[in-house]
Amino acid sequence: MKLGVGFAFLAAIIGIVLVFTVPFLPWVKPEVHERAKVITFNDGKCVVETESTRIINIDNCDSKKAGEQVNVKYRAETSAGELVP
């Protein structure tokens, strides 16, 4: 009897934790596609400013120059993204 109550309590705690953590996980957030301007470029990484004035860090940003317009993809409310063709 006490074992069943213990499992129910544990399941309730796990459920509460999941309800409050899952919405904030980065892969749950919607994906955003925008035009952006390269602000800085250093060692294959660049920082861009999107049309919605977000600052996004991009890895593998080869052969891009400051001021160049690029298309980027990132998750809403995150600061990491990638270039898209």
C-alpha positions in Angstrom: 0.0 0.0 0.0 2.7 2.5 0.9 4.7 1.5 -2.2 1.8 2.5 -4.4 1.5 5.9 -2.6 5.2 6.4 -3.1 5.1 5.7 -6.8 2.1 8.1 -7.2 3.9 10.8 -5.3 7.0 10.3 -7.4 5.0 10.4 -10.6 3.3 13.6 -9.5 6.7 15.2 -8.8 8.0 14.1 -12.2 4.9 15.4 -14.0 5.2 18.8 -12.3 8.9 19.1 -13.2 8.1 18.3 -16.9 5.3 20.8 -17.1 7.6 23.6 -16.0 10.7 22.6 -18.0 9.6 21.3 -21.4 8.3 24.7 -22.7 11.7 26.2 -22.1 13.8 23.6 -23.9 15.5 25.0 -27.0 14.2 22.4 -29.4 10.6 23.1 -28.4 10.8 26.8 -29.5 9.7 27.7 -33.0 12.2 28.1 -35.8 12.7 31.6 -37.3 14.0 32.4 -40.7 15.2 36.0 -41.3 17.5 38.2 -43.3 20.4 39.5 -41.3 23.5 41.7 -41.7 26.9 40.4 -40.7 28.3 42.6 -37.9 31.6 40.9 -37.1 33.6 37.9 -38.5 36.4 36.1 -36.6 37.9 32.6 -37.1 35.0 31.2 -39.1 32.4 32.5 -36.7 30.3 35.6 -37.2 27.7 37.7 -35.3 24.7 39.0 -37.3 21.9 41.4 -36.6 18.5 40.2 -37.9 15.7 42.4 -39.3 14.0 42.2 -35.9 17.2 43.6 -34.3 18.2 40.3 -32.7 21.9 39.5 -32.3 22.7 35.9 -33.4 26.0 34.0 -33.2 26.7 31.8 -36.3 29.4 29.1 -36.5 30.8 28.0 -39.9 30.4 31.4 -41.3 33.1 31.1 -43.9 33.9 33.8 -46.5 31.4 36.3 -45.1 32.3 40.0 -44.6 31.0 42.6 -42.3 28.0 44.4 -43.8 27.1 41.5 -46.0 23.4 40.4 -46.1 22.7 36.7 -45.3 19.7 34.4 -44.5 19.8 32.9 -41.0 17.7 30.3 -39.1 17.5 30.2 -35.3 15.2 29.1 -32.6 13.0 31.8 -31.0 14.5 33.4 -27.9 17.9 31.8 -28.5 21.2 33.5 -29.6 22.6 30.7 -31.7 21.8 30.1 -35.4 23.0 29.0 -38.7 23.2 30.2 -42.3 20.7 29.0 -44.8 21.0 29.3 -48.6 
